[in-house]
Amino acid sequence: MKKVLVIILSVILLITSAYYAFIYFVPYSEGVRSGELIKFSRKGIMVKTWEGEISQGISGAQIFKFSVEDNKKEAIYDLQKFQGRYVKVYYKERFGKFFWLGDTRYFITKVEEENSPHFGGTRLEKDE
């Protein structure tokens, strides 16, 4: 009886580990989005995650919501620095999400400041 229980628990653990590894390491899609960075914050009660939003239209009708993992220090720093500016974000989309990683399936890997099409193609104020 003990042997059967150990086998069942091992199979459950193996399936759970394989599912987590698949969701975490295999991207569903990868891409780039541009827009005005309108929100970036660290939120949560028990587990804090970095969450943000980019407005992809003049009226703000199309919002791209994203998350950033804690180990992406450079992306977090750049998003804080470019708050309110036009940015280009590189992301990977996962098949699913886990509450301790973020609220969305979109995870930012890299951030660049972009020329705004709304202000004649110029950047607002450039930080050195």
Secondary structure by P-SEA (a helix, b strand, c coil): caaaaaaaaaaaaaaaaaaaaaacccccccccccccccbbbbbbccbbbbbbbbbccccccbbbbbcccccaaaaaaaaaaaccccbbbbbccccccccccccccccccbbbbbbbcccccccccccc
